[in-house]
Protein backbone atom coordinates (compact mmCIF):
# COMPACT_ATOMS: atom_id res chain seq x y z
CA UNK A 1 0.00 0.00 0.00
CA UNK A 2 1.15 3.53 -0.78
CA UNK A 3 -0.28 4.83 2.50
CA UNK A 4 -1.04 3.65 6.02
CA UNK A 5 -3.57 6.41 6.71
CA UNK A 6 -5.56 9.02 4.78
CA UNK A 7 -4.97 12.75 5.02
CA UNK A 8 -8.15 13.25 7.04
CA UNK A 9 -7.71 10.42 9.51
CA UNK A 10 -4.97 11.25 12.00
CA UNK A 11 -5.71 12.89 15.35
CA UNK A 12 -3.82 13.92 18.48
CA UNK A 13 -4.30 10.42 19.90
CA UNK A 14 -2.04 9.18 17.07
CA UNK A 15 0.95 11.28 18.23
CA UNK A 16 4.17 9.29 18.05
CA UNK A 17 3.00 6.92 15.34
CA UNK A 18 5.12 6.31 12.25
CA UNK A 19 2.82 6.76 9.25
CA UNK A 20 2.85 6.85 5.46
CA UNK A 21 0.65 9.32 3.59
CA UNK A 22 0.05 9.92 -0.11
CA UNK A 23 -1.82 12.69 -1.86
CA UNK A 24 -1.71 16.01 -3.68
CA UNK A 25 0.19 19.12 -2.59
CA UNK A 26 -2.41 21.77 -1.77
CA UNK A 27 0.14 24.46 -0.94
CA UNK A 28 3.69 24.84 0.36
CA UNK A 29 5.16 27.67 2.40
CA UNK A 30 8.69 28.33 3.62
CA UNK A 31 9.22 29.94 7.02
CA UNK A 32 12.83 30.42 8.06
CA UNK A 33 14.56 27.06 8.09
CA UNK A 34 11.30 25.11 7.88
CA UNK A 35 8.97 24.22 5.03
CA UNK A 36 5.31 23.42 5.61
CA UNK A 37 3.29 21.47 3.04
CA UNK A 38 -0.45 20.85 3.12
CA UNK A 39 -1.11 17.37 1.73
CA UNK A 40 -4.62 16.68 0.41
CA UNK A 41 -6.69 13.68 -0.55
CA UNK A 42 -10.48 13.21 -0.71
CA UNK A 43 -10.60 12.66 3.06
CA UNK A 44 -8.94 15.88 4.20
CA UNK A 45 -5.69 17.82 4.62
CA UNK A 46 -2.67 17.07 6.82
CA UNK A 47 0.25 19.42 7.43
CA UNK A 48 3.75 18.13 6.70
CA UNK A 49 6.87 19.63 8.26
CA UNK A 50 10.38 19.66 6.77
CA UNK A 51 13.19 21.06 8.93
CA UNK A 52 16.55 22.21 7.53
CA UNK A 53 18.29 21.54 10.84
CA UNK A 54 17.09 17.92 10.84
CA UNK A 55 17.59 17.10 7.13
CA UNK A 56 18.73 19.93 4.86
CA UNK A 57 18.63 17.83 1.67
CA UNK A 58 15.07 16.69 2.32
CA UNK A 59 13.95 20.23 3.11
CA UNK A 60 15.53 21.49 -0.13
CA UNK A 61 13.57 18.89 -2.11
CA UNK A 62 10.39 20.00 -0.36
CA UNK A 63 11.09 23.60 -1.39
CA UNK A 64 10.70 22.54 -5.02
CA UNK A 65 7.27 20.96 -4.59
CA UNK A 66 4.59 22.66 -6.65
CA UNK A 67 0.83 22.74 -6.36
CA UNK A 68 -0.83 19.44 -7.31
CA UNK A 69 2.38 17.40 -7.18
CA UNK A 70 1.49 13.86 -6.13
CA UNK A 71 3.77 12.72 -3.32
CA UNK A 72 4.24 10.00 -0.73
CA UNK A 73 5.77 10.80 2.64
CA UNK A 74 6.82 8.83 5.68
CA UNK A 75 7.17 10.40 9.08
CA UNK A 76 6.04 10.70 12.67
CA UNK A 77 2.80 12.22 13.94
CA UNK A 78 3.48 15.16 16.26
CA UNK A 79 1.32 17.64 18.14
CA UNK A 80 1.19 21.04 16.47
CA UNK A 81 2.36 24.03 18.46
CA UNK A 82 0.05 26.32 16.46
CA UNK A 83 -3.21 24.41 16.06
CA UNK A 84 -5.73 24.94 13.25
CA UNK A 85 -9.30 24.63 14.51
CA UNK A 86 -10.71 24.87 10.98
CA UNK A 87 -9.75 21.33 9.94
CA UNK A 88 -10.22 17.99 11.76
CA UNK A 89 -6.47 17.24 11.58
CA UNK A 90 -5.54 20.69 12.87
CA UNK A 91 -4.00 19.46 16.12
CA UNK A 92 -1.29 17.36 14.49
CA UNK A 93 1.42 17.50 11.86
CA UNK A 94 3.78 14.99 10.28
CA UNK A 95 7.52 15.37 10.87
CA UNK A 96 8.68 14.00 7.51
CA UNK A 97 11.63 11.64 7.31
CA UNK A 98 11.19 10.44 3.71
CA UNK A 99 9.76 12.08 0.57
CA UNK A 100 8.89 10.32 -2.66
CA UNK A 101 7.57 12.37 -5.60
CA UNK A 102 5.13 10.10 -7.42
CA UNK A 103 4.26 12.64 -10.12
CA UNK A 104 5.19 16.25 -10.76
CA UNK A 105 2.61 18.68 -12.11
CA UNK A 106 2.40 21.87 -14.09
CA UNK A 107 0.83 24.82 -12.31
CA UNK A 108 -2.94 24.30 -12.65
CA UNK A 109 -4.94 26.88 -14.63
CA UNK A 110 -7.08 27.71 -11.60
CA UNK A 111 -6.77 27.26 -7.84
CA UNK A 112 -8.03 23.99 -6.36
CA UNK A 113 -9.99 25.74 -3.63
CA UNK A 114 -13.65 26.05 -2.61
CA UNK A 115 -13.67 29.63 -3.91
CA UNK A 116 -11.67 29.12 -7.08
CA UNK A 117 -10.54 31.76 -9.55
CA UNK A 118 -11.59 29.59 -12.52
CA UNK A 119 -14.72 30.38 -14.55
CA UNK A 120 -17.23 27.75 -15.64
CA UNK A 121 -15.74 27.20 -19.09
CA UNK A 122 -12.22 26.79 -17.74
CA UNK A 123 -13.30 24.42 -14.99
CA UNK A 124 -15.28 22.26 -17.44
CA UNK A 125 -12.29 22.12 -19.80
CA UNK A 126 -10.17 20.79 -16.93
CA UNK A 127 -12.95 18.86 -15.22
CA UNK A 128 -10.51 16.39 -13.63
CA UNK A 129 -8.99 19.31 -11.74
CA UNK A 130 -12.38 20.77 -10.81
CA UNK A 131 -13.39 17.41 -9.32
CA UNK A 132 -10.53 17.72 -6.83
CA UNK A 133 -12.23 20.71 -5.20
CA UNK A 134 -13.91 19.98 -1.86
CA UNK A 135 -17.17 21.66 -2.86
CA UNK A 136 -17.53 19.49 -5.97
CA UNK A 137 -16.45 16.32 -4.18
CA UNK A 138 -19.05 16.88 -1.46
CA UNK A 139 -21.78 17.04 -4.12
CA UNK A 140 -20.73 13.63 -5.45
CA UNK A 141 -20.54 12.22 -1.92
CA UNK A 142 -24.05 13.55 -1.19
CA UNK A 143 -25.38 11.97 -4.38
CA UNK A 144 -23.75 8.65 -3.43
CA UNK A 145 -25.27 8.72 0.05
CA UNK A 146 -28.68 9.67 -1.33
CA UNK A 147 -28.76 6.81 -3.84
CA UNK A 148 -27.69 4.36 -1.12
CA UNK A 149 -30.45 5.59 1.20
CA UNK A 150 -33.05 5.46 -1.61
CA UNK A 151 -32.10 1.85 -2.27
CA UNK A 152 -32.14 1.01 1.44
CA UNK A 153 -35.56 2.59 1.97
CA UNK A 154 -37.24 1.09 -1.11
CA UNK A 155 -35.75 -2.33 -0.36
CA UNK A 156 -37.32 -2.15 3.11
CA UNK A 157 -40.68 -1.52 1.41
CA UNK A 158 -40.42 -4.61 -0.78
CA UNK A 159 -39.27 -2.95 -4.02
CA UNK A 160 -37.02 -4.78 -6.48
CA UNK A 161 -34.37 -2.83 -8.38
CA UNK A 162 -34.52 -3.98 -12.01
CA UNK A 163 -32.20 -2.60 -14.71
CA UNK A 164 -34.08 -2.01 -17.96
CA UNK A 165 -32.44 -1.87 -21.42
CA UNK A 166 -30.99 1.34 -22.86
CA UNK A 167 -31.45 0.32 -26.49
CA UNK A 168 -35.19 0.03 -27.16
CA UNK A 169 -37.77 0.53 -29.89
CA UNK A 170 -39.12 4.06 -30.26
CA UNK A 171 -42.30 4.79 -28.30
CA UNK A 172 -44.53 7.87 -28.70
CA UNK A 173 -43.82 10.19 -25.77
CA UNK A 174 -43.52 13.89 -25.17
CA UNK A 175 -40.15 14.60 -26.80
CA UNK A 176 -38.03 13.43 -29.72
CA UNK A 177 -35.94 10.31 -29.25
CA UNK A 178 -32.20 10.07 -29.52
CA UNK A 179 -31.59 7.30 -32.06
CA UNK A 180 -28.70 4.84 -32.42
CA UNK A 181 -28.08 3.13 -35.78
CA UNK A 182 -27.90 -0.66 -35.76
CA UNK A 183 -24.77 -2.02 -37.44
CA UNK A 184 -26.24 -5.51 -37.71
CA UNK A 185 -29.52 -4.24 -39.21
CA UNK A 186 -28.63 -1.48 -41.70
CA UNK A 187 -31.29 1.20 -42.01
CA UNK A 188 -32.81 0.37 -38.63
CA UNK A 189 -32.36 2.27 -35.40
CA UNK A 190 -32.62 1.85 -31.68
CA UNK A 191 -34.01 4.65 -29.53
CA UNK A 192 -32.63 5.74 -26.16
CA UNK A 193 -35.45 5.68 -23.58
CA UNK A 194 -37.12 8.91 -22.53
CA UNK A 195 -38.21 6.90 -19.48
CA UNK A 196 -38.63 3.16 -18.80
CA UNK A 197 -42.41 3.52 -19.24
CA UNK A 198 -43.21 0.46 -21.37
CA UNK A 199 -40.61 -1.73 -19.68
CA UNK A 200 -41.81 -1.09 -16.15
CA UNK A 201 -45.40 -1.77 -17.21
CA UNK A 202 -44.20 -5.15 -18.50
CA UNK A 203 -42.83 -5.83 -15.03
CA UNK A 204 -46.19 -4.99 -13.43
CA UNK A 205 -48.02 -7.33 -15.83
CA UNK A 206 -45.45 -10.03 -15.02
CA UNK A 207 -46.22 -9.87 -11.31
CA UNK A 208 -43.28 -7.79 -10.07
CA UNK A 209 -45.59 -5.59 -8.03
CA UNK A 210 -42.97 -3.15 -6.73
CA UNK A 211 -40.17 -2.01 -9.01
CA UNK A 212 -37.64 0.82 -8.96
CA UNK A 213 -34.41 1.92 -10.55
CA UNK A 214 -32.21 4.99 -10.52
CA UNK A 215 -32.06 5.41 -14.27
CA UNK A 216 -30.80 7.60 -17.11
CA UNK A 217 -33.42 9.16 -19.38
CA UNK A 218 -32.76 10.81 -22.76
CA UNK A 219 -34.83 13.47 -24.53
CA UNK A 220 -33.79 15.23 -27.72
CA UNK A 221 -35.40 18.58 -27.10
CA UNK A 222 -34.47 22.22 -26.70
CA UNK A 223 -32.67 23.09 -23.48
CA UNK A 224 -34.65 24.73 -20.67
CA UNK A 225 -33.76 25.77 -17.15
CA UNK A 226 -35.08 22.46 -15.82
CA UNK A 227 -34.24 20.19 -18.75
CA UNK A 228 -31.13 18.78 -20.36
CA UNK A 229 -30.59 16.04 -22.99
CA UNK A 230 -29.88 13.38 -20.36
CA UNK A 231 -30.93 13.29 -16.74
CA UNK A 232 -31.36 10.78 -13.92
CA UNK A 233 -34.62 9.97 -12.21
CA UNK A 234 -35.82 7.63 -9.49
CA UNK A 235 -38.31 5.52 -11.43
CA UNK A 236 -40.89 3.46 -9.54
CA UNK A 237 -44.02 1.43 -10.21
CA UNK A 238 -46.48 -0.23 -7.80
CA UNK A 239 -49.37 -2.66 -8.29
CA UNK A 240 -52.42 -3.39 -6.13
CA UNK A 241 -52.29 0.01 -4.42
CA UNK A 242 -54.43 3.12 -4.13
CA UNK A 243 -53.43 6.75 -4.35
CA UNK A 244 -52.87 7.11 -0.60
CA UNK A 245 -50.51 4.11 -0.60
CA UNK A 246 -48.30 5.81 -3.19
CA UNK A 247 -48.38 9.17 -1.41
CA UNK A 248 -47.51 7.60 1.95
CA UNK A 249 -44.67 5.54 0.46
CA UNK A 250 -42.90 8.46 -1.19
CA UNK A 251 -43.61 10.99 1.53
CA UNK A 252 -41.94 8.42 3.76
CA UNK A 253 -38.96 8.27 1.41
CA UNK A 254 -38.60 12.07 1.45
CA UNK A 255 -38.70 12.08 5.27
CA UNK A 256 -36.15 9.26 5.39
CA UNK A 257 -33.74 11.10 3.09
CA UNK A 258 -33.95 14.39 4.99
CA UNK A 259 -33.40 12.59 8.29
CA UNK A 260 -30.47 10.44 7.16
CA UNK A 261 -28.70 12.98 4.94
CA UNK A 262 -29.42 16.30 6.65
CA UNK A 263 -30.49 15.33 10.16
CA UNK A 264 -33.84 17.08 9.62
CA UNK A 265 -36.93 15.42 11.10
CA UNK A 266 -39.94 16.21 8.90
CA UNK A 267 -43.33 15.91 10.60
CA UNK A 268 -46.88 16.04 9.34
Secondary structure, 3 states (H helix, E strand, C coil): CCCCCCCCCCCHHHCCCEEEEEEEEEEEEEECCEEEEEEEECCEEEEEEEECCCCHHHHHHHCCCCCCCEEEEEEEEEECCCCCCCCCCCCEEEEEEEEEEEECCCCCCCCCCCCCCCCHHHHHHCHHHHCCCHHHHHHHHHHHHHHHHHHHHHHHCCCEECCCCCEECCCCCCCECCEEECCCCCCCEEEECCCCHHHHHHHHHCCCCEEEEEEEEECECCCECCECCEEEEEEEEECCCCHHHHHHHHHHHHHHHHHHHHCCCCCC
